[in-house]
Amino acid sequence: MGCRLVATMAIETSVTYRSPLHQMTQTTPTCFWNDSASIEELTYAIEHGAVGATCNPVIAAAVLAGDAATWRPRTEALLRELPTATEDTIAWKLVEELSVRAARLLEPIFETHHGRNGRLSIQTDPRFFRDSEAIVKQALAFSRLAPNMIVKIPVTRAGIPAIDEATYQGVSINATVSFTLAQSIAVAEAVERGLRRREAEGKDIASMGPVCTIMVGRLDDWLKAAMEREGIAVDPGYLEWAGVAVFKKAYAIFRERGYRVRLLSAAFRNHMHWSEFIGADAVVSPTAAWQKRINASDIEVIPRIDTPVDPKVVDTLLAHFADFRRAYTEDGLSVEEFDRFGATRQTLRQFCAACGDLNAFVRNAMIPDPAHG
């Protein structure tokens, strides 16, 4: 039933919806999560039907900088409480605290949806992307921060066994740094292994709510860069469909095989990263800016998940872009190749760099700039 769990199943023509996103959540199985842990942004999103939210180092750094009046004093307090802690330790304490704050807003939804929604995604340290053991250890710790945490694990060579083990340990995971069909299927299989191990031991899985993100817009970005780098000439509009095509193909395979992990669309670059997935038993996760653009639009809220991408677009992308062939075919990448995929490297670099931004925020409180008194 998805997000229609709390919907009024009255005649839809007699209902007034607050926005297109709200209409989607009340009339289709498609769920909407807020792509931010900002309290202000999450509050707006919940008013328009959101049933989840996310955090990562980039988001956390933006939240801290955007609400320094709250987080600078809290940073100073942590420095007093932990006088020998490094800036890295303090930074991740702040990530945990801002994630717990956002999770509290979602707890009523979590209870209503019995664990399937109402979760806050907190991301493991991206610098652990090569270390399965470190990822699992942090995932277990993060899962205990609040009852409605879901933990983001990167879809790297080390991330796949970490997803299997964390799932077995009872952690609801959100696979991230994921762009391709091969990655999403590897995630689904890893989650299934973890769930089957739990089931074999009589452990609960009913309250778990794993998802697999496909960062559709970041795949588009990578192919657009390839077009410029390699001097490829195709209709530039075709590149807006690359992530959509991968997501739709993955969704069809997930349904056919009965995988128990939902897909999630993230990294919005155009409205199709929402509108083309309406009707799916899946999650869309727009930023606050994209939510407002969608809610101000007159785009019709109708199911499009089963409408195929124009074969001419797909065939053109397959013919001209090696990385689209890798992204669109099930055997396009092996697990050993995940870390070398261009969009993976680009995203990991950004996430790791954001850890430096988090540390810089702490450093400014730990060692104030003498030039500013």
C-alpha positions in Angstrom: 0.0 0.0 0.0 3.0 2.3 0.4 2.3 5.9 1.3 -1.5 5.4 0.9 -1.4 3.8 4.3 -2.7 6.9 5.9 -4.6 8.2 2.9 -8.4 8.7 2.9 -9.7 6.4 0.2 -12.6 8.6 -0.7 -13.5 9.6 -4.2 -10.4 11.4 -5.3 -12.2 14.1 -7.2 -13.7 15.4 -4.0 -10.4 15.8 -2.2 -8.4 19.0 -2.1 -4.6 18.4 -2.0 -2.1 20.8 -0.6 0.4 20.2 -3.5 1.4 17.8 -6.2 3.7 16.0 -3.8 0.9 15.7 -1.3 -1.5 14.4 -4.0 1.1 11.8 -5.0 1.5 10.5 -1.5 -2.3 10.2 -1.0 -3.3 8.6 -4.3 -0.3 6.4 -5.2 2.1 4.0 -3.5 4.9 6.4 -4.1 6.5 7.9 -1.0 8.3 11.1 -0.6 11.3 11.7 1.7 13.0 15.0 2.3 16.5 15.3 1.0 17.7 17.2 4.0 18.0 17.0 7.8 17.2 20.7 8.3 14.4 21.1 10.7 12.9 24.0 8.8 13.0 22.1 5.5 11.8 18.8 7.0 8.8 20.6 8.6 7.7 22.0 5.2 8.2 18.6 3.6 6.1 16.8 6.2 3.3 19.3 5.7 3.3 18.2 2.0 3.3 14.5 2.7 7.0 13.5 3.4 7.5 10.4 5.4 11.3 10.3 5.7 14.4 12.4 5.5 18.1 12.0 4.9 21.5 13.3 6.0 25.0 13.0 4.6 28.2 15.0 5.2 27.3 17.6 2.5 23.8 18.1 4.0 25.2 18.2 7.6 27.8 20.8 6.7 25.1 22.9 5.2 22.8 22.6 8.2 25.6 23.6 10.6 26.6 26.6 8.5 23.0 27.6 7.9 22.1 27.5 11.6 25.3 28.6 13.3 23.3 30.4 16.0 22.3 26.9 17.2 25.3 24.8 16.3 28.2 27.0 17.2 27.2 27.1 21.0 26.5 23.4 20.9 30.0 22.8 19.4 31.6 24.9 22.1 29.7 22.9 24.7 31.0 19.6 23.2 34.5 21.0 23.2 34.2 21.6 27.0 32.6 18.2 27.6 35.2 16.3 25.5 38.4 18.3 26.2 40.7 15.8 24.4 38.5 15.0 21.4 39.7 15.8 17.9 37.7 18.0 15.6 36.7 14.9 13.6 35.2 13.3 16.7 33.3 16.5 17.6 32.1 16.9 14.0 30.5 13.4 13.9 28.9 14.1 17.3 27.2 17.0 15.7 26.1 14.9 12.7 24.6 12.4 15.2 22.8 15.1 17.1 21.3 16.9 14.1 20.2 13.5 12.8 18.5 12.6 16.0 16.7 16.0 16.1 15.3 15.4 12.6 14.4 11.8 13.5 12.2 13.0 16.3 10.0 14.8 13.9 9.5 11.6 12.0 8.7 9.3 15.0 4.9 9.5 14.7 5.1 8.6 11.0 7.5 5.7 11.9 4.9 4.4 14.4 2.0 4.7 11.9 3.9 3.0 9.1 5.3 0.2 11.3 9.0 0.9 10.4 8.6 1.1 6.6 8.7 4.9 6.6 9.3 7.6 9.2 13.0 7.1 9.1 16.0 9.4 9.1 18.9 8.3 6.9 22.2 8.9 8.5 25.3 8.2 6.4 28.3 6.3 7.5 31.7 8.1 7.2 32.4 8.0 3.4 36.1 7.7 4.2 35.3 4.1 5.3 34.2 3.1 1.8 37.0 0.5 1.5 36.5 -1.0 5.0 33.6 -3.4 5.5 34.3 -3.9 9.1 34.4 -0.2 9.9 31.2 0.5 8.0 29.3 -2.2 9.9 30.6 -1.1 13.2 29.5 2.5 12.6 26.2 1.4 11.1 25.4 -0.6 14.2 26.2 2.4 16.4 24.1 4.8 14.2 21.2 2.4 14.3 21.0 2.7 18.1 20.8 6.5 18.1 17.0 6.5 17.6 14.5 3.7 16.9 13.7 5.2 13.4 17.2 5.5 12.0 18.1 4.0 8.6 21.8 3.9 7.9 23.4 4.8 4.5 26.1 2.5 3.3 28.0 3.2 0.0 27.6 0.7 -2.8 31.3 0.0 -3.2 33.3 -3.2 -3.2 33.5 -3.1 0.6 30.0 -1.7 0.9 28.2 -4.8 -0.5 29.3 -7.3 2.2 28.7 -4.5 4.8 25.1 -4.2 3.6 24.6 -8.0 3.9 26.1 -8.1 7.4 24.4 -4.9 8.7 21.0 -6.2 7.4 21.6 -9.5 9.2 22.4 -7.5 12.4 18.9 -5.9 12.1 20.0 -2.5 10.6 17.7 -1.0 8.0 20.0 0.2 5.3 19.8 2.9 2.7 22.3 2.0 0.0 24.0 5.2 -1.4 26.7 6.2 -3.9 24.7 4.1 -6.3 24.0 5.0 -10.0 23.7 1.7 -12.0 21.6 -1.3 -12.5 24.5 -3.6 -11.5 24.9 -1.7 -8.2 21.2 -1.8 -7.4 20.9 -5.5 -8.1 24.0 -6.2 -6.0 22.4 -4.3 -3.1 19.1 -6.2 -3.5 20.9 -9.5 -3.4 22.9 -8.5 -0.4 19.8 -7.3 1.5 18.1 -10.6 0.6 21.0 -12.6 2.0 20.9 -10.6 5.2 17.1 -11.0 5.6 17.2 -14.7 4.9 19.9 -15.2 7.5 17.7 -13.4 10.0 14.6 -15.4 9.0 16.6 -18.7 9.4 17.3 -17.7 13.0 13.7 -16.6 13.7 14.7 -12.9 14.0 12.3 -10.1 13.2 12.3 -8.5 9.8 8.7 -7.1 9.7 9.8 -3.8 11.1 12.8 -3.3 8.8 12.5 -0.8 5.9 15.6 -1.1 3.6 15.9 1.1 0.5 18.4 1.3 -2.4 19.1 4.8 -3.7 19.8 5.4 -7.4 21.4 8.9 -7.7 19.7 9.5 -11.0 20.8 13.0 -11.5 24.5 12.3 -10.8 24.5 9.6 -13.6 23.1 12.3 -15.9 25.8 14.7 -14.7 28.5 12.2 -15.4 27.3 11.5 -18.9 27.0 15.2 -19.7 30.7 15.6 -18.6 31.6 12.6 -20.8 29.8 14.3 -23.8 32.0 17.4 -23.4 35.2 15.5 -22.5 34.9 13.0 -25.4 33.4 15.4 -28.0 30.2 13.4 -28.4 27.4 14.9 -30.4 23.9 13.8 -29.4 20.7 15.6 -28.5 21.5 17.1 -25.1 18.0 16.5 -23.9 18.6 12.7 -24.2 21.0 12.9 -21.3 18.1 14.1 -19.0 16.7 10.5 -19.4 19.7 8.4 -18.5 19.0 8.1 -14.8 15.3 7.7 -15.5 16.0 4.8 -17.8 18.2 3.0 -15.3 15.7 3.5 -12.5 12.8 2.2 -14.5 14.7 -0.8 -15.7 15.8 -1.6 -12.1 12.3 -1.1 -10.8 10.9 -3.6 -13.3 13.6 -6.2 -12.4 13.0 -5.6 -8.6 9.2 -6.4 -9.1 9.9 -9.4 -11.3 12.3 -10.9 -8.7 10.4 -9.9 -5.6 13.3 -8.1 -3.9 12.3 -6.7 -0.5 14.2 -3.5 -0.8 12.6 -0.4 -2.3 14.2 1.9 -4.8 14.8 5.6 -4.0 15.3 8.3 -6.6 17.7 11.0 -5.5 20.0 13.8 -6.8 17.2 15.7 -8.7 18.2 17.6 -11.8 14.8 17.8 -13.6 11.2 17.1 -12.7 11.3 13.7 -14.4 13.3 12.4 -11.4 9.9 12.7 -9.7 7.2 12.7 -12.3 8.4 9.6 -14.2 8.4 7.5 -11.1 4.9 8.4 -9.9 3.0 5.2 -9.2 6.0 3.1 -8.2 6.1 1.4 -4.8 9.3 3.4 -4.3 10.6 6.6 -2.8 11.4 10.0 -4.4 13.7 12.3 -2.4 13.8 15.9 -3.7 15.6 18.7 -2.1 13.7 21.6 -0.5 14.3 23.7 -3.6 12.9 21.0 -5.9 9.9 20.4 -3.6 8.9 24.0 -4.0 9.4 23.9 -7.8 7.3 20.7 -8.1 4.6 22.1 -5.8 4.5 25.3 -7.9 4.1 23.4 -11.1 1.0 22.2 -13.0 2.5 18.8 -13.9 -0.3 16.3 -13.7 0.1 13.7 -10.9 -0.5 10.5 -12.8 1.4 7.1 -12.7 4.2 7.0 -15.3 6.5 4.4 -13.8 5.4 1.8 -16.3 5.7 4.2 -19.3 8.9 3.2 -21.0 11.6 5.7 -22.0 11.6 6.3 -25.7 13.7 3.4 -27.2 15.3 5.9 -29.6 16.7 7.8 -26.5 17.9 4.6 -24.9 19.5 3.2 -28.1 21.3 6.5 -28.7 22.7 6.6 -25.2 23.8 2.9 -25.5 25.5 3.6 -28.8 27.5 6.7 -27.8 28.3 6.3 -24.1 30.3 3.4 -22.7 29.4 4.4 -19.2 25.7 4.4 -20.0 26.1 0.8 -21.2 27.8 0.0 -17.9 25.0 1.6 -16.0 22.1 0.2 -18.0 23.1 -3.5 -18.2 23.0 -6.0 -15.4 26.5 -7.2 -16.0 27.8 -3.8 -16.9 29.9 -3.6 -13.8 31.3 -6.3 -11.4 31.3 -5.6 -7.7 35.1 -5.2 -8.0 34.6 -2.4 -10.5 32.1 -0.4 -8.5 34.8 1.8 -6.9 36.2 2.7 -10.3 33.0 3.9 -11.9 33.3 7.6 -12.7 30.2 8.8 -10.9 31.2 6.8 -7.8 34.6 8.4 -7.7 33.2 11.8 -8.2 30.6 11.4 -5.5 32.9 9.8 -3.0 35.3 12.7 -3.5 32.6 15.2 -2.8 31.4 13.4 0.3 34.9 13.0 1.7 35.6 16.7 1.0 32.5 17.5 3.0 34.0 15.8 6.0 36.7 18.5 5.8 34.0 21.1 5.8 32.5 19.6 9.0 35.9 19.6 10.6 36.4 23.2 9.6 33.2 24.2 11.3 34.5 22.6 14.5 38.0 24.1 14.1 36.6 27.6 14.0 35.2 27.0 17.5 38.1 24.9 18.7 40.8 27.4 17.5 39.1 30.8 16.9 40.8 32.9 14.2 42.9 35.5 16.1 42.3 38.0 13.4 38.7 38.1 14.4 39.3 38.5 18.1 
